[in-house]
Amino acid sequence: MWIPKRIDDYLARTEGWKVCLSIAAAGGVCAGLVVAKNYLQAKQENIGEIYVNVLQKVNLSMAEDGRIIGNSIVGEVNVRAVSESACDMGLPTFELSFTVDKRLKTEENTVEVAECVSYLSVESLLKDKEEYATVGLRFTPRSSEPFQLMRYSLNEPKSVPLLLHLGTMKEECGDTLTQLAFMLNLKADFEKTAHANDVTITVPAPPIVGSCEVLLRPTSPKQCPGHAVYDPETSTVIWKIKKLNGGENVELKTVFDTNECQHVKNWKRGPILADFQIPAYMAAPFSASRLAVSDDRLVAKWIKYDTESGVYEI
């Protein structure tokens, strides 16, 4: 979790952070700090700030043919509030509302909140002919240190950010396995406006092989399929993609020469693991609909959405 201490840090690392409702007092939205370029005014006037980081971790287990065996999401809402001056009356009370997946209300999905939360409600909402749930929170931060405001779990979400399909080919000569090949297709199954960063796919390999050939194939000329290498020390093929845009497909083919390794025929492959981060994207519906201050103090509000992998395997 990373939450900036002041607006100076926001300028140094802006990806995904957005102004939420500008600066709002109890009576409504006020002009002043609308974009980060006015941060000097905020420092001079000692305006308070609150940073809200909404994080979803996706856990997924898939079969080789692409069937989803099990999936879930563990979500966190992390907050850091900064007072407007060092000798003020303390941090204000905030009211925060989220529009979330309707299944968050069901019994198998849990919501945990911090001790500083004085009010919590989870209710149904009909929006654009779709059913959602709303989560309302009232809380008073005890210090300016980052803390976890809320944690929740959601079973079997509809959205799966990355889809993996695995094909296996074997060539045998008598009782000897001469060649083993894996064909792995990776699809970014999310909006084209989003992208995944630092995608890493780890493919287990037989413990002893004569040689290994790794081939990558993009589905479009402008696409970079990343790079993949075979690591004999860990017996894995590590495939890394710096940036994968939504809707793109890439393929990895790995061919192992096992002609002199008779015991490889009975080798059982371990799970293929995926690791990734998708900024400004939610795998399950979860968005801030209201963030208000209980008194008349001016507070700059910043919000950031992130999705990343939890236990993601095939």
NUKOL-15610 format. One record per residue: x, y, z of N, C-alpha, C in turn; residue in one letter; residue number from 1; chain. Coordinates in steps of 0.1 Angstrom, whole numbers, plus 5000, padded with zeros to 4 digits. Last residue first. Layout:
<atoms>
[[X Y Z] [X Y Z] [X Y Z] a NUM A]
...
</atoms>
This chain:
<atoms>
[[4968 4784 4874] [4961 4774 4865] [4968 4760 4866] i 314 A]
[[4963 4812 4896] [4970 4800 4891] [4961 4791 4882] e 313 A]
[[4967 4835 4919] [4962 4834 4906] [4969 4823 4899] y 312 A]
[[4962 4850 4948] [4966 4837 4944] [4960 4834 4930] v 311 A]
[[4960 4881 4936] [4963 4875 4949] [4969 4861 4945] g 310 A]
[[4968 4909 4915] [4966 4895 4917] [4968 4891 4931] s 309 A]
[[4949 4940 4917] [4962 4932 4916] [4959 4918 4919] e 308 A]
[[4936 4972 4911] [4934 4958 4911] [4947 4950 4909] t 307 A]
[[4928 5004 4924] [4938 4994 4919] [4933 4980 4920] d 306 A]
[[4920 5038 4926] [4915 5025 4924] [4926 5016 4919] y 305 A]
[[4920 5067 4946] [4928 5059 4937] [4922 5044 4937] k 304 A]
[[4914 5101 4954] [4910 5087 4955] [4917 5080 4944] i 303 A]
[[4914 5130 4975] [4920 5122 4965] [4916 5108 4966] w 302 A]
[[4904 5161 4985] [4900 5147 4985] [4906 5140 4973] k 301 A]
[[4910 5187 5008] [4912 5182 4994] [4911 5167 4995] a 300 A]
[[4888 5205 5028] [4896 5193 5027] [4898 5189 5013] v 299 A]
[[4879 5230 5050] [4882 5227 5037] [4891 5215 5036] l 298 A]
[[4854 5227 5076] [4868 5228 5072] [4869 5224 5057] r 297 A]
[[4829 5225 5087] [4830 5235 5076] [4845 5236 5072] d 296 A]
[[4822 5190 5093] [4822 5204 5097] [4825 5213 5085] d 295 A]
[[4823 5165 5080] [4812 5168 5090] [4811 5182 5094] s 294 A]
[[4828 5160 5046] [4834 5164 5059] [4823 5169 5068] v 293 A]
[[4823 5133 5022] [4820 5146 5028] [4826 5147 5042] a 292 A]
[[4819 5116 4994] [4829 5118 5004] [4828 5132 5010] l 291 A]
[[4802 5092 4974] [4801 5104 4983] [4813 5104 4993] r 290 A]
[[4809 5071 4958] [4798 5079 4954] [4796 5092 4962] s 289 A]
[[4835 5051 4947] [4831 5061 4957] [4820 5070 4951] a 288 A]
[[4829 5018 4937] [4832 5031 4934] [4827 5041 4944] s 287 A]
[[4829 4987 4924] [4832 4994 4937] [4837 5008 4934] f 286 A]
[[4824 4957 4908] [4819 4971 4910] [4822 4976 4924] p 285 A]
[[4856 4940 4904] [4841 4940 4908] [4837 4954 4911] a 284 A]
[[4880 4950 4895] [4875 4937 4889] [4860 4935 4893] a 283 A]
[[4886 4983 4886] [4880 4974 4896] [4875 4962 4890] m 282 A]
[[4913 5005 4879] [4904 4995 4874] [4899 4987 4886] y 281 A]
[[4937 5020 4882] [4925 5027 4878] [4914 5017 4873] a 280 A]
[[4961 4995 4874] [4957 5007 4880] [4944 5013 4874] p 279 A]
[[4967 4963 4879] [4959 4971 4870] [4955 4984 4877] i 278 A]
[[4994 4940 4882] [4987 4951 4888] [4980 4959 4877] q 277 A]
[[5002 4905 4886] [5000 4917 4878] [4994 4927 4887] f 276 A]
[[5011 4871 4881] [5012 4882 4890] [5010 4895 4882] d 275 A]
[[5004 4836 4880] [5003 4849 4874] [5004 4860 4884] a 274 A]
[[5016 4802 4877] [5013 4814 4885] [5013 4827 4877] l 273 A]
[[5007 4770 4872] [5012 4781 4866] [5007 4794 4873] i 272 A]
[[5014 4743 4895] [5006 4753 4890] [5013 4764 4883] p 271 A]
[[5034 4715 4882] [5029 4723 4893] [5020 4734 4887] g 270 A]
[[5031 4684 4864] [5034 4699 4864] [5027 4705 4876] r 269 A]
[[5047 4654 4870] [5034 4661 4871] [5037 4676 4873] k 268 A]
[[5064 4629 4851] [5064 4642 4858] [5051 4649 4858] w 267 A]
[[5066 4607 4837] [5057 4606 4848] [5057 4619 4856] n 266 A]
[[5086 4614 4818] [5073 4609 4813] [5062 4609 4825] k 265 A]
[[5110 4618 4831] [5101 4630 4829] [5087 4626 4824] v 264 A]
[[5125 4595 4831] [5116 4597 4842] [5107 4609 4840] h 263 A]
[[5142 4597 4808] [5130 4588 4808] [5120 4591 4819] q 262 A]
[[5158 4618 4791] [5153 4619 4805] [5140 4610 4806] c 261 A]
[[5167 4624 4766] [5175 4615 4775] [5170 4614 4789] e 260 A]
[[5147 4640 4755] [5150 4627 4749] [5158 4618 4758] n 259 A]
[[5134 4664 4760] [5136 4655 4771] [5140 4641 4766] t 258 A]
[[5132 4697 4753] [5138 4685 4748] [5141 4675 4759] d 257 A]
[[5104 4717 4754] [5115 4711 4762] [5119 4698 4755] f 256 A]
[[5091 4747 4744] [5094 4733 4739] [5106 4728 4747] v 255 A]
[[5065 4770 4747] [5078 4765 4753] [5079 4750 4750] t 254 A]
[[5049 4798 4737] [5052 4784 4734] [5065 4780 4739] k 253 A]
[[5025 4822 4744] [5039 4817 4747] [5039 4802 4744] l 252 A]
[[5007 4850 4732] [5009 4836 4733] [5024 4832 4736] e 251 A]
[[4982 4875 4739] [4996 4871 4736] [4998 4856 4739] v 250 A]
[[4958 4899 4732] [4961 4885 4734] [4976 4883 4731] n 249 A]
[[4940 4927 4747] [4951 4921 4739] [4953 4906 4742] e 248 A]
[[4921 4939 4763] [4916 4933 4750] [4927 4926 4742] g 247 A]
[[4942 4964 4777] [4930 4957 4777] [4926 4952 4764] g 246 A]
[[4978 4959 4774] [4966 4967 4772] [4953 4958 4773] n 245 A]
[[5004 4955 4795] [4995 4947 4786] [4982 4955 4786] l 244 A]
[[5038 4960 4801] [5025 4967 4800] [5016 4959 4790] k 243 A]
[[5058 4941 4805] [5059 4954 4812] [5045 4960 4812] k 242 A]
[[5058 4908 4811] [5053 4918 4802] [5052 4931 4809] i 241 A]
[[5076 4878 4813] [5074 4891 4819] [5069 4900 4808] k 240 A]
[[5079 4845 4823] [5074 4854 4812] [5070 4867 4818] w 239 A]
[[5100 4820 4830] [5095 4832 4836] [5092 4841 4824] i 238 A]
[[5100 4786 4835] [5100 4796 4825] [5093 4808 4830] v 237 A]
[[5119 4767 4859] [5107 4774 4855] [5110 4783 4843] t 236 A]
[[5139 4756 4875] [5131 4747 4866] [5118 4754 4863] s 235 A]
[[5157 4771 4889] [5144 4769 4895] [5135 4760 4887] t 234 A]
[[5179 4768 4872] [5181 4766 4887] [5168 4764 4894] e 233 A]
[[5171 4774 4846] [5174 4760 4850] [5175 4757 4865] p 232 A]
[[5148 4793 4834] [5157 4794 4845] [5160 4779 4849] d 231 A]
[[5141 4808 4803] [5141 4795 4810] [5152 4796 4821] y 230 A]
[[5122 4837 4796] [5135 4830 4797] [5133 4817 4806] v 229 A]
[[5106 4862 4777] [5105 4850 4785] [5119 4843 4785] a 228 A]
[[5091 4894 4773] [5102 4885 4771] [5101 4873 4781] h 227 A]
[[5064 4910 4754] [5073 4909 4766] [5085 4900 4763] g 226 A]
[[5050 4914 4731] [5047 4902 4739] [5055 4901 4751] p 225 A]
[[5037 4944 4721] [5050 4938 4726] [5046 4926 4735] c 224 A]
[[5019 4953 4691] [5019 4947 4705] [5033 4942 4709] q 223 A]
[[5017 4960 4666] [5021 4970 4675] [5023 4965 4689] k 222 A]
[[5006 4937 4653] [5019 4941 4650] [5025 4951 4660] p 221 A]
[[4989 4913 4674] [4989 4925 4666] [5003 4930 4664] s 220 A]
[[4994 4892 4690] [4982 4891 4681] [4981 4903 4672] t 219 A]
[[5028 4878 4694] [5017 4888 4697] [5006 4886 4687] p 218 A]
[[5044 4851 4707] [5037 4856 4695] [5026 4866 4699] r 217 A]
[[5075 4836 4716] [5064 4845 4719] [5058 4850 4706] l 216 A]
[[5092 4806 4725] [5087 4815 4714] [5075 4823 4719] l 215 A]
[[5120 4789 4737] [5108 4797 4741] [5105 4806 4729] v 214 A]
[[5133 4757 4742] [5131 4768 4732] [5118 4775 4736] e 213 A]
[[5158 4739 4759] [5145 4746 4760] [5144 4757 4750] c 212 A]
[[5173 4707 4764] [5173 4721 4759] [5159 4726 4761] s 211 A]
[[5171 4685 4782] [5183 4686 4774] [5184 4701 4769] g 210 A]
[[5161 4688 4817] [5158 4688 4802] [5171 4690 4794] v 209 A]
[[5148 4682 4848] [5160 4680 4839] [5156 4679 4825] i 208 A]
[[5123 4689 4858] [5135 4692 4866] [5148 4691 4857] p 207 A]
[[5100 4706 4836] [5106 4694 4841] [5119 4697 4848] p 206 A]
[[5087 4738 4848] [5093 4730 4838] [5098 4717 4844] a 205 A]
[[5061 4761 4854] [5070 4751 4859] [5075 4743 4847] p 204 A]
[[5059 4795 4847] [5055 4782 4842] [5065 4771 4847] v 203 A]
[[5047 4825 4856] [5057 4816 4860] [5052 4802 4856] t 202 A]
[[5043 4857 4844] [5038 4844 4844] [5049 4834 4846] i 201 A]
[[5037 4890 4853] [5047 4880 4853] [5040 4866 4854] t 200 A]
[[5032 4924 4844] [5026 4910 4843] [5038 4900 4843] v 199 A]
[[5035 4952 4848] [5044 4942 4854] [5037 4928 4855] d 198 A]
[[5001 4963 4845] [5015 4966 4846] [5022 4954 4852] n 197 A]
[[4974 4965 4822] [4980 4958 4833] [4995 4961 4833] a 196 A]
[[4950 4991 4815] [4962 4983 4812] [4968 4977 4824] h 195 A]
[[4920 5005 4800] [4929 5001 4811] [4941 4993 4806] a 194 A]
[[4906 5008 4777] [4911 5020 4783] [4920 5017 4795] t 193 A]
[[4896 4984 4771] [4907 4988 4764] [4913 5001 4769] k 192 A]
[[4886 4964 4800] [4884 4975 4790] [4897 4979 4784] e 191 A]
[[4897 4929 4800] [4891 4941 4806] [4891 4952 4796] f 190 A]
[[4913 4904 4797] [4898 4905 4795] [4893 4917 4804] d 189 A]
[[4940 4897 4781] [4936 4908 4790] [4921 4911 4788] a 188 A]
[[4950 4864 4778] [4941 4874 4773] [4938 4884 4784] k 187 A]
[[4974 4841 4767] [4971 4850 4778] [4962 4862 4772] l 186 A]
[[4981 4807 4762] [4975 4819 4757] [4970 4828 4768] n 185 A]
[[5007 4785 4759] [4999 4793 4768] [4994 4805 4762] l 184 A]
[[5017 4754 4752] [5012 4765 4745] [5003 4773 4755] m 183 A]
[[5045 4733 4759] [5033 4740 4765] [5030 4752 4755] f 182 A]
[[5058 4701 4751] [5056 4715 4747] [5044 4721 4754] a 181 A]
[[5084 4678 4751] [5072 4682 4759] [5070 4697 4755] l 180 A]
[[5098 4649 4737] [5096 4663 4736] [5083 4667 4744] q 179 A]
[[5102 4622 4744] [5112 4629 4736] [5111 4644 4736] t 178 A]
[[5098 4598 4767] [5092 4611 4763] [5103 4619 4757] l 177 A]
[[5100 4564 4762] [5107 4576 4764] [5099 4588 4759] t 176 A]
[[5090 4540 4755] [5087 4544 4768] [5094 4557 4772] d 175 A]
[[5085 4549 4722] [5085 4538 4731] [5081 4543 4745] g 174 A]
[[5086 4582 4721] [5092 4571 4714] [5094 4559 4723] c 173 A]
[[5064 4609 4720] [5070 4598 4727] [5076 4588 4717] e 172 A]
[[5056 4642 4726] [5061 4633 4716] [5068 4622 4723] e 171 A]
[[5028 4662 4736] [5039 4653 4740] [5043 4644 4728] k 170 A]
[[5015 4694 4744] [5018 4684 4734] [5030 4675 4738] m 169 A]
[[4989 4713 4758] [5001 4705 4761] [5003 4695 4749] t 168 A]
[[4977 4746 4765] [4976 4734 4757] [4990 4727 4759] g 167 A]
[[4958 4768 4785] [4970 4760 4783] [4967 4748 4775] l 166 A]
[[4948 4801 4790] [4944 4788 4783] [4957 4781 4781] h 165 A]
[[4938 4826 4811] [4949 4818 4807] [4943 4805 4801] l 164 A]
[[4928 4860 4815] [4924 4846 4812] [4936 4838 4806] l 163 A]
[[4925 4885 4838] [4934 4878 4829] [4929 4864 4827] l 162 A]
[[4901 4894 4853] [4910 4903 4845] [4918 4896 4835] p 161 A]
[[4869 4885 4854] [4882 4879 4856] [4892 4886 4847] v 160 A]
[[4838 4893 4869] [4849 4897 4860] [4862 4890 4864] s 159 A]
[[4820 4883 4887] [4817 4881 4873] [4830 4883 4865] k 158 A]
[[4831 4866 4917] [4828 4878 4909] [4827 4875 4895] p 157 A]
[[4831 4845 4939] [4826 4843 4925] [4822 4856 4918] e 156 A]
[[4827 4864 4968] [4829 4852 4962] [4823 4852 4948] n 155 A]
[[4844 4889 4984] [4834 4887 4975] [4836 4874 4967] l 154 A]
[[4852 4907 5014] [4854 4896 5005] [4842 4893 4997] s 153 A]
[[4868 4936 5028] [4856 4928 5025] [4860 4917 5016] y 152 A]
[[4876 4962 5050] [4881 4950 5043] [4868 4942 5040] r 151 A]
[[4884 4996 5057] [4874 4986 5055] [4881 4974 5047] m 150 A]
[[4906 5012 5065] [4893 5016 5069] [4883 5004 5068] l 149 A]
[[4938 5009 5075] [4928 5002 5068] [4914 5005 5073] q 148 A]
[[4958 5039 5075] [4952 5028 5082] [4942 5021 5072] f 147 A]
[[4986 5062 5078] [4977 5054 5070] [4971 5042 5078] p 146 A]
[[4985 5088 5103] [4991 5076 5098] [4981 5068 5089] e 145 A]
[[4974 5108 5117] [4977 5111 5103] [4984 5099 5096] s 144 A]
[[4948 5094 5138] [4961 5101 5136] [4962 5103 5121] s 143 A]
[[4922 5086 5139] [4928 5089 5152] [4942 5096 5150] r 142 A]
[[4894 5097 5118] [4908 5091 5119] [4915 5095 5133] p 141 A]
[[4862 5089 5121] [4871 5099 5126] [4885 5094 5127] t 140 A]
[[4835 5080 5100] [4847 5077 5107] [4855 5089 5110] f 139 A]
[[4809 5063 5085] [4812 5075 5092] [4824 5072 5101] r 138 A]
[[4798 5048 5055] [4807 5048 5066] [4808 5062 5072] l 137 A]
[[4778 5027 5035] [4780 5040 5041] [4788 5039 5053] g 136 A]
[[4774 5010 5005] [4781 5009 5018] [4783 5023 5023] v 135 A]
[[4749 4997 4985] [4756 5009 4989] [4762 5006 5003] t 134 A]
[[4746 4975 4957] [4745 4977 4971] [4753 4990 4974] a 133 A]
[[4725 4972 4927] [4738 4973 4934] [4736 4973 4949] y 132 A]
[[4709 4962 4898] [4709 4962 4913] [4723 4962 4918] e 131 A]
[[4700 4983 4871] [4709 4973 4876] [4709 4974 4892] e 130 A]
[[4687 5005 4861] [4680 4993 4860] [4689 4981 4864] k 129 A]
[[4704 5026 4871] [4704 5023 4856] [4698 5009 4854] d 128 A]
[[4702 5012 4902] [4709 5022 4894] [4710 5018 4880] k 127 A]
[[4691 5005 4933] [4687 5003 4919] [4693 5015 4911] l 126 A]
[[4705 4991 4962] [4704 5003 4954] [4700 4999 4939] l 125 A]
[[4705 4981 4997] [4703 4978 4982] [4701 4991 4975] s 124 A]
[[4731 4987 5021] [4717 4987 5017] [4717 4984 5002] e 123 A]
[[4748 4988 5050] [4749 4982 5037] [4735 4980 5032] v 122 A]
[[4765 5011 5072] [4753 5006 5066] [4755 4999 5053] s 121 A]
[[4780 5022 5102] [4782 5014 5090] [4768 5009 5085] l 120 A]
[[4798 5044 5123] [4785 5040 5116] [4788 5032 5104] y 119 A]
[[4822 5048 5133] [4811 5050 5142] [4798 5046 5136] s 118 A]
[[4854 5036 5130] [4842 5037 5123] [4830 5038 5133] v 117 A]
[[4877 5030 5144] [4874 5044 5143] [4860 5046 5136] c 116 A]
[[4882 5003 5140] [4876 5007 5152] [4871 5022 5152] e 115 A]
[[4874 4994 5106] [4883 4998 5116] [4875 5002 5128] a 114 A]
[[4854 4965 5094] [4857 4979 5095] [4867 4982 5106] v 113 A]
[[4845 4940 5071] [4852 4943 5084] [4856 4958 5083] e 112 A]
[[4822 4920 5056] [4827 4933 5057] [4833 4936 5071] v 111 A]
[[4818 4890 5036] [4819 4897 5049] [4825 4911 5047] t 110 A]
[[4796 4868 5021] [4805 4878 5019] [4806 4887 5031] n 109 A]
[[4776 4850 5027] [4789 4844 5025] [4800 4855 5022] e 108 A]
[[4752 4866 5028] [4758 4861 5040] [4773 4856 5038] e 107 A]
[[4752 4895 5007] [4748 4882 5010] [4757 4877 5022] t 106 A]
[[4760 4920 5000] [4751 4920 5011] [4748 4905 5015] k 105 A]
[[4776 4918 4978] [4783 4921 4990] [4774 4920 5002] l 104 A]
[[4761 4915 4956] [4764 4903 4963] [4771 4906 4976] r 103 A]
[[4762 4940 4942] [4750 4937 4951] [4753 4925 4960] k 102 A]
[[4792 4959 4943] [4785 4947 4938] [4774 4943 4948] d 101 A]
[[4786 4994 4953] [4794 4981 4952] [4785 4970 4945] v 100 A]
[[4793 5026 4960] [4784 5018 4952] [4792 5005 4949] t 99 A]
[[4801 5041 4992] [4805 5034 4980] [4793 5027 4973] f 98 A]
[[4807 5070 5011] [4797 5061 5006] [4803 5054 4993] s 97 A]
[[4817 5086 5041] [4821 5080 5028] [4811 5069 5024] l 96 A]
[[4824 5113 5061] [4813 5104 5057] [4816 5099 5043] e 95 A]
[[4846 5121 5088] [4843 5120 5074] [4831 5110 5072] f 94 A]
[[4856 5145 5112] [4848 5133 5109] [4844 5133 5094] t 93 A]
[[4890 5159 5112] [4875 5159 5112] [4869 5146 5110] p 92 A]
[[4917 5159 5136] [4911 5155 5123] [4896 5155 5123] l 91 A]
[[4923 5189 5156] [4923 5174 5153] [4917 5171 5140] g 90 A]
[[4923 5216 5158] [4915 5209 5168] [4915 5194 5165] m 89 A]
[[4958 5223 5151] [4944 5225 5150] [4936 5217 5160] d 88 A]
[[4986 5225 5148] [4980 5228 5161] [4965 5231 5160] c 87 A]
[[4994 5220 5122] [4999 5212 5133] [4993 5214 5146] a 86 A]
[[4967 5220 5098] [4978 5226 5105] [4982 5217 5117] s 85 A]
[[4949 5202 5086] [4953 5215 5079] [4964 5222 5086] e 84 A]
[[4957 5167 5086] [4951 5179 5091] [4957 5191 5085] s 83 A]
[[4952 5140 5065] [4962 5150 5070] [4955 5162 5074] v 82 A]
[[4945 5106 5063] [4940 5119 5065] [4950 5128 5071] a 81 A]
[[4944 5077 5044] [4953 5086 5052] [4947 5100 5052] r 80 A]
[[4931 5044 5040] [4929 5059 5041] [4941 5065 5048] v 79 A]
[[4920 5017 5020] [4930 5023 5029] [4929 5038 5029] n 78 A]
[[4900 4991 5017] [4899 5006 5015] [4909 5012 5025] v 77 A]
[[4902 4960 4999] [4906 4969 5010] [4904 4983 5007] e 76 A]
[[4889 4927 4991] [4891 4942 4989] [4895 4949 5001] g 75 A]
[[4893 4898 4974] [4895 4904 4988] [4898 4919 4986] v 74 A]
[[4874 4877 4954] [4881 4890 4956] [4881 4894 4970] i 73 A]
[[4876 4845 4938] [4871 4854 4948] [4879 4867 4948] s 72 A]
[[4870 4814 4922] [4876 4827 4922] [4869 4836 4933] n 71 A]
[[4875 4781 4908] [4871 4790 4919] [4877 4803 4918] g 70 A]
[[4876 4772 4882] [4873 4763 4892] [4869 4770 4905] i 69 A]
[[4869 4780 4850] [4872 4786 4863] [4867 4777 4874] i 68 A]
[[4884 4766 4821] [4873 4766 4830] [4877 4772 4844] r 67 A]
[[4907 4764 4805] [4901 4777 4807] [4889 4778 4816] g 66 A]
[[4918 4739 4804] [4909 4743 4793] [4903 4756 4795] d 65 A]
[[4931 4736 4829] [4939 4738 4817] [4931 4743 4805] e 64 A]
[[4912 4756 4853] [4916 4744 4847] [4924 4746 4834] a 63 A]
[[4921 4781 4878] [4916 4777 4865] [4921 4763 4861] m 62 A]
[[4915 4802 4904] [4920 4789 4901] [4913 4784 4888] s 61 A]
[[4922 4834 4919] [4916 4826 4908] [4923 4812 4907] l 60 A]
[[4917 4864 4935] [4922 4851 4936] [4915 4842 4926] n 59 A]
[[4926 4898 4934] [4918 4887 4927] [4925 4874 4929] v 58 A]
[[4922 4925 4954] [4931 4914 4951] [4922 4902 4946] k 57 A]
[[4917 4959 4952] [4910 4946 4951] [4921 4936 4947] q 56 A]
[[4916 4990 4969] [4924 4980 4963] [4916 4967 4963] l 55 A]
[[4915 5024 4971] [4906 5012 4970] [4914 5002 4962] v 54 A]
[[4925 5049 4991] [4931 5039 4981] [4922 5027 4982] n 53 A]
[[4922 5082 4997] [4915 5070 4998] [4920 5061 4987] v 52 A]
[[4933 5109 5016] [4936 5100 5005] [4929 5087 5007] y 51 A]
[[4926 5143 5024] [4923 5129 5027] [4926 5121 5014] i 50 A]
[[4938 5173 5039] [4937 5164 5028] [4933 5150 5033] e 49 A]
[[4934 5209 5047] [4936 5194 5050] [4934 5186 5038] g 48 A]
[[4953 5238 5039] [4941 5230 5037] [4944 5215 5040] i 47 A]
[[4971 5260 5044] [4970 5248 5053] [4957 5241 5052] n 46 A]
[[4976 5279 5026] [4964 5280 5033] [4961 5269 5043] e 45 A]
[[5000 5270 5014] [5000 5283 5021] [4987 5284 5030] q 44 A]
[[4992 5245 5004] [5002 5245 5014] [5002 5258 5022] k 43 A]
[[4973 5253 4985] [4969 5244 4995] [4979 5245 5007] a 42 A]
[[4990 5268 4968] [4979 5275 4975] [4974 5266 4987] q 41 A]
[[5005 5248 4958] [5012 5258 4966] [5001 5266 4974] l 40 A]
[[4989 5233 4941] [4992 5227 4954] [4999 5238 4963] y 39 A]
[[4978 5236 4916] [4975 5246 4926] [4979 5242 4940] n 38 A]
[[4983 5214 4901] [4992 5225 4899] [4989 5236 4909] k 37 A]
[[4963 5195 4906] [4975 5194 4915] [4984 5207 4913] a 36 A]
[[4931 5211 4907] [4941 5202 4901] [4954 5204 4909] v 35 A]
[[4916 5225 4926] [4909 5216 4916] [4919 5207 4910] v 34 A]
[[4914 5243 4952] [4923 5232 4948] [4916 5223 4939] l 33 A]
[[4890 5263 4945] [4903 5264 4951] [4913 5254 4946] g 32 A]
[[4855 5264 4953] [4866 5266 4943] [4879 5266 4951] a 31 A]
[[4836 5239 4969] [4842 5252 4969] [4853 5252 4958] c 30 A]
[[4805 5222 4973] [4818 5222 4967] [4823 5236 4966] v 29 A]
[[4789 5224 5006] [4790 5220 4992] [4804 5221 4986] g 28 A]
[[4788 5229 5033] [4777 5234 5024] [4778 5231 5010] g 27 A]
[[4811 5218 5044] [4798 5212 5047] [4787 5217 5038] a 26 A]
[[4833 5218 5015] [4829 5221 5029] [4816 5215 5032] a 25 A]
[[4856 5203 4993] [4842 5204 4997] [4841 5208 5012] a 24 A]
[[4875 5205 4964] [4875 5208 4979] [4860 5210 4983] i 23 A]
[[4867 5177 4942] [4875 5190 4945] [4876 5192 4960] s 22 A]
[[4857 5152 4940] [4848 5163 4944] [4855 5176 4947] l 21 A]
[[4887 5139 4940] [4874 5135 4943] [4865 5147 4948] c 20 A]
[[4913 5137 4917] [4906 5146 4926] [4892 5141 4928] v 19 A]
[[4931 5106 4915] [4922 5116 4909] [4916 5125 4921] k 18 A]
[[4958 5085 4907] [4951 5093 4917] [4943 5104 4910] w 17 A]
[[4969 5072 4885] [4957 5066 4891] [4950 5075 4901] g 16 A]
[[5000 5085 4889] [4993 5075 4882] [4981 5070 4890] e 15 A]
[[5017 5103 4903] [5003 5107 4900] [4995 5096 4894] t 14 A]
[[5041 5111 4921] [5036 5098 4917] [5021 5100 4915] r 13 A]
[[5048 5137 4926] [5059 5128 4923] [5054 5115 4917] a 12 A]
[[5024 5148 4935] [5030 5153 4922] [5041 5143 4917] l 11 A]
[[5021 5135 4959] [5011 5133 4948] [5017 5137 4935] y 10 A]
[[5041 5147 4974] [5042 5133 4970] [5033 5129 4959] d 9 A]
[[5029 5172 4978] [5042 5171 4971] [5044 5156 4966] d 8 A]
[[5007 5167 4993] [5005 5169 4979] [5018 5168 4971] i 7 A]
[[5018 5141 5016] [5013 5155 5013] [5012 5156 4998] r 6 A]
[[5021 5114 5016] [5020 5121 5029] [5014 5135 5027] k 5 A]
[[5003 5089 4996] [5012 5100 4998] [5010 5108 5011] p 4 A]
[[5004 5055 5001] [4995 5066 5002] [5004 5078 5005] i 3 A]
[[5006 5022 4991] [5013 5035 4991] [5003 5046 4991] w 2 A]
[[5008 4988 5000] [5000 5000 5000] [5009 5012 5000] m 1 A]
</atoms>
